[in-house]
Amino acid sequence: MKYIDSLKEGMHISEIYLCKSRQIAQTKSGKDYGSLVLQDKTGTIDSKIWDLTSPGIGSFEVMDYVCVDADVTLFQGNRQLNIRRIRKADEGEYVPADYLPVSRKDVSKMYVELLSYVNSLKNPYLKSLAASFFVEDTEFSKAFRSHSAAKNIHHGFVGGLLEHTLSVVKICDFLSAHYPELNRDLLLSAAMFHDIGKLKELSVFPENDYTDDGQLLGHIIIGVEMIDERIRKIVDFPDRLGSELKHCILAHHGELEYGSPKKPALLEALALSFADNMDAKMETMIEALRNGNGNPGWLGYNRLLETNIRHTIG
């Protein structure tokens, strides 16, 4: 099998991929064409069907495994498939595990490292709260290790939520050492919890798409509800501490226009918003550069980063 991350410009392929999305679009001249996103465990690739009347353009739906006959091209620095033929693949022609994008890091080792930060907490209430999720709740811990952190922006793969969370925790741990004014226990706890709402905002793989609650509420509100429900089960959990923790989660996107119900009003909330933004932006650019498949030139404008990007030369 030719995985997506191995495709090079000029290659002709006949392979099976998972159809993540499809729509009919129009060229500037008004001609209809098919626009698809195909996926395997190494990533996704934009794909086009320029002639919808061509023989061999079969019937298929989103989340079907499809067999494509296509040429690999470059468009604005990114690989793209020019599909000549496509059909729904039959059962037995594919192994589903080949189409789940997974973290490049060891999930088990990452989780052990995360637990070491849980054990490092000194505040008994915050430590009890963190342990109730990450240590004692086996259903939660299993889901947390396998979930993604996003649909397609950053860390959109199996283990992505854990990888992103651990990275944010480690950045916050550094910040707490550099700025002694920060309450380390509050900051690290908020970092551990800041995206747990994504367990209910996004469906499991292979769909990895927004749920009804994800569309209506979003992961920030969902996460605060999850935390509030668990806090109520811990005897004498301080009200003020609970409010401060929930505020950090509510404000972790930093700005109202970025989806935060509140702007940071605590030093810890501000630090968390910086750490979350840093890790998300870094991973977004890393994934974009990786998708450029080693192209040493400019890769074009990235709408998420709002700039033209390329690899470092030298």
C-alpha positions, 0 to 999 in steps of 0.5 A, a space after each residue: 500500500 502506498 501511504 499518503 505521506 509517501 506520495 510524490 508529485 508525478 506518481 500514478 496510484 491505484 490505492 484504497 483510502 477512506 473518504 472523509 468528505 466529499 462535495 460538488 464544487 464549481 470551477 470559475 467557468 461554472 463546470 461541476 467537479 468533485 472535491 474530496 478529502 481522503 485519509 489513511 493512517 499517515 494523514 489526509 490529502 485533498 483530491 479532485 474529480 475534474 470530469 464527473 462524466 468519466 467512465 469508472 466514477 462510481 457511487 460512494 458516500 462519506 466514510 466509505 473506503 474507496 479505490 482510486 485511480 489517480 495522479 499525484 500533483 502539486 497545488 500551491 505547494 501541497 500534494 493533491 490527487 487528480 482522480 480518474 476513476 473511483 469506486 466503493 471498495 468491497 469488504 476484504 479489500 482493506 484493513 480498517 486499522 490502516 486508515 486511522 491516523 495515529 500519534 507518532 509518539 508512544 501513547 502508553 509512555 505519554 500517559 505514564 508521563 501525564 500521570 507523573 504530573 498528576 502525582 506531583 500535585 501538592 494541593 489535595 483537592 486538585 490531586 484528588 480531582 485529577 486522580 478521579 479522572 486519570 487514575 480511577 476512571 478507567 472508561 475516561 482514561 481509555 477514551 482519553 488515550 485514543 481520542 483526537 484533539 481536533 477534527 482536522 486543525 491540529 492533533 487530529 489523530 488517535 492519541 492526539 488529545 493526550 499528546 496535546 494535553 501532555 505538551 501543554 502541561 509540560 509548557 505550563 510546568 516550565 512557565 510555573 518555574 520561570 514565573 514563581 507568581 504562578 500557582 503551579 497546582 492550579 495551572 497544571 490541573 487546568 492544563 490537564 483538564 482544558 480539553 477534556 470536553 473534546 471527548 464529547 465534542 468529537 465522535 470517535 474514529 474513523 468519523 472524528 466529527 462534531 457531535 450534536 453537543 459539540 455543535 451546540 455547546 463546544 468542548 469548553 462548556 462541556 469540559 466545565 460541566 464535566 469538572 463541575 459534576 466531579 467537583 461536587 463529589 469531592 467532600 469540602 472542595 473549596 468553592 473558590 478553588 473550583 471557580 478558579 479552575 473552571 475560569 482557567 478552562 473557560 478562558 483558555 482560548 484567550 479571546 472571545 473571538 476565538 471561542 472563549 466565554 471569558 477572557 483570562 482574569 487570572 495569571 494562571 488562565 493567561 499562562 494556560 491560554 499562551 501554552 495552549 495557543 503555542 502548542 496548537 500553532 506549532 503542531 499546525 505548522 509542523 503538520 503543514 510542513 510535513 504535508 509539503 513532503 520535503 518541498 524546499 520551496 514556499 508552500 503557499 498561504 496557510 489560512 490557519 497561520 495566516 502566512 506563507 510558509 516554508 521549511 528552514 533552509 540549511 
